């Protein structure tokens, strides 16, 4: 989203609710990662991936700072997962880390035979196993951040 929209969401719970209700940004500016975020973070930490790559992934999925703490009191929000954001410069920093990994997907999601896969299988049925599920969502995340960087956009993150 443009920085101006992020600023408006920081000032107004109403605007932030419009964003979280998918009414403020075009459909193509949303990315649904299903239940992959926490598993992506967990598996990348367990895989022994480079600390800066894991930190960038964590930042991409958790944001930097809460957009508007007053939104926690909104009747239609999820308390456990505050809405966070990365401004356009931070989005570019994250995308640069991903871009500079030789193969970001392989660097962050280990092969099936790696010891990290002792983590519980959280992949939904029919998703080609946990590695396929996480690889698909990580690749989408990398494309999303690259496009946001190209367009100079901020990113707002929430889990519901």
C-alpha positions as CSV (number, residue, x, y, z in Angstrom):
1,X,0.0,0.0,0.0
2,X,1.2,3.5,-0.5
3,X,2.8,5.2,2.5
4,X,-0.2,7.7,2.6
5,X,-2.6,4.8,3.3
6,X,-0.3,3.5,6.1
7,X,-0.2,7.0,7.6
8,X,-4.0,7.1,7.4
9,X,-4.3,3.7,9.1
10,X,-2.0,4.8,11.9
11,X,-4.3,7.8,12.6
12,X,-7.6,6.1,12.1
13,X,-9.0,2.8,13.4
14,X,-11.8,3.2,10.8
15,X,-9.3,3.3,8.0
16,X,-7.3,0.4,9.4
17,X,-10.5,-1.6,9.7
18,X,-11.3,-0.8,6.0
19,X,-7.9,-2.1,5.1
20,X,-8.3,-5.3,7.2
21,X,-11.7,-5.8,5.6
22,X,-10.1,-5.8,2.2
23,X,-11.9,-2.5,1.2
24,X,-9.0,-0.1,1.0
25,X,-6.5,-1.8,-1.4
26,X,-7.0,-3.6,-4.7
27,X,-7.2,-7.4,-4.5
28,X,-3.8,-7.8,-6.1
29,X,-2.2,-6.0,-3.2
30,X,-3.2,-8.7,-0.7
31,X,-1.4,-11.9,0.0
32,X,-3.0,-14.8,1.9
33,X,-0.4,-17.1,3.3
34,X,-3.0,-19.4,4.9
35,X,-1.4,-21.0,8.0
36,X,2.1,-20.9,6.7
37,X,3.7,-17.9,8.5
38,X,4.5,-19.5,11.9
39,X,5.6,-22.7,10.3
40,X,7.9,-20.8,7.9
41,X,9.5,-19.0,10.8
42,X,9.9,-22.2,12.8
43,X,11.3,-24.3,10.0
44,X,13.7,-21.6,8.9
45,X,15.0,-21.2,12.5
46,X,15.4,-25.0,12.8
47,X,17.1,-25.4,9.4
48,X,20.2,-23.5,10.3
49,X,19.6,-20.9,7.7
50,X,21.7,-17.7,7.8
51,X,20.6,-15.6,10.8
52,X,20.1,-12.5,8.6
53,X,17.8,-14.5,6.3
54,X,15.7,-15.8,9.2
55,X,15.5,-12.3,10.6
56,X,14.3,-10.9,7.3
57,X,11.7,-13.7,7.0
58,X,10.5,-13.0,10.6
59,X,10.3,-9.3,9.8
60,X,8.4,-9.9,6.6
61,X,5.8,-12.0,8.4
62,X,5.6,-10.1,11.7
63,X,6.2,-6.5,10.7
64,X,8.2,-3.9,12.5
65,X,5.6,-2.0,14.6
66,X,1.9,-2.1,15.4
67,X,0.0,0.1,13.0
68,X,-2.6,1.5,15.4
69,X,-2.8,0.0,19.0
70,X,-6.4,1.4,19.3
71,X,-7.4,-1.2,16.8
72,X,-7.1,-3.9,19.4
73,X,-10.3,-2.5,20.9
74,X,-12.2,-2.8,17.7
75,X,-15.0,-5.4,17.9
76,X,-13.8,-7.2,14.7
77,X,-10.1,-7.6,15.4
78,X,-8.0,-10.5,16.5
79,X,-6.2,-9.6,19.8
80,X,-3.5,-12.2,19.6
81,X,-2.2,-10.9,16.3
82,X,-1.9,-7.1,16.2
83,X,-1.8,-5.4,12.8
84,X,1.8,-4.5,12.1
85,X,3.6,-2.8,9.2
86,X,6.8,-2.2,7.4
87,X,7.3,1.1,5.7
88,X,8.4,1.1,2.1
89,X,12.1,1.4,3.1
90,X,11.8,-1.6,5.4
91,X,10.1,-3.6,2.6
92,X,13.0,-2.8,0.4
93,X,15.5,-3.9,3.0
94,X,13.7,-7.3,3.4
95,X,13.4,-7.8,-0.3
96,X,17.1,-7.1,-0.7
97,X,18.0,-9.8,1.8
98,X,15.8,-12.3,0.0
99,X,17.1,-11.2,-3.4
100,X,20.7,-11.7,-2.3
101,X,20.2,-15.2,-1.1
102,X,21.5,-17.6,-3.8
103,X,18.1,-19.4,-3.7
104,X,15.9,-17.9,-1.0
105,X,13.4,-20.8,-1.0
106,X,16.1,-23.5,-0.6
107,X,18.0,-21.3,1.9
108,X,14.9,-21.0,4.2
109,X,13.0,-24.2,3.7
110,X,15.3,-27.2,4.0
111,X,14.9,-30.5,2.0
112,X,12.5,-33.1,3.4
113,X,15.2,-35.2,4.8
114,X,16.6,-32.3,7.0
115,X,16.4,-32.7,10.8
116,X,14.2,-29.6,11.0
117,X,11.3,-31.7,9.6
118,X,10.8,-33.3,13.0
119,X,8.5,-30.3,13.5
120,X,4.8,-31.2,13.3
121,X,3.3,-31.5,9.9
122,X,1.1,-28.5,9.6
123,X,0.4,-28.8,5.9
124,X,-3.2,-29.2,4.9
125,X,-4.2,-32.4,3.0
126,X,-3.5,-32.3,-0.7
127,X,-0.7,-29.6,-0.4
128,X,2.2,-31.9,-1.5
129,X,3.5,-32.3,2.1
130,X,4.8,-29.7,4.4
131,X,7.8,-28.8,2.3
132,X,5.7,-28.2,-0.8
133,X,3.1,-26.2,1.2
134,X,5.8,-24.0,2.8
135,X,7.8,-23.6,-0.4
136,X,4.7,-22.5,-2.3
137,X,3.8,-19.8,0.3
138,X,7.4,-18.7,0.7
139,X,7.8,-18.2,-3.0
140,X,4.6,-16.1,-3.0
141,X,5.9,-14.0,-0.2
142,X,9.2,-13.4,-2.0
143,X,7.3,-12.3,-5.1
144,X,5.0,-10.1,-3.1
145,X,7.9,-8.3,-1.4
146,X,9.7,-7.9,-4.7
147,X,6.6,-6.3,-6.3
148,X,6.0,-4.1,-3.3
149,X,9.6,-2.9,-3.5
150,X,9.3,-2.3,-7.2
151,X,6.2,-0.1,-6.6
152,X,7.6,1.6,-3.4
153,X,4.8,0.2,-1.2
154,X,4.6,-0.3,2.5
155,X,3.3,-3.7,3.8
156,X,0.7,-4.3,6.5
157,X,0.7,-7.7,8.2
158,X,-2.1,-9.4,10.1
159,X,-3.1,-12.9,10.9
160,X,-6.7,-13.9,11.4
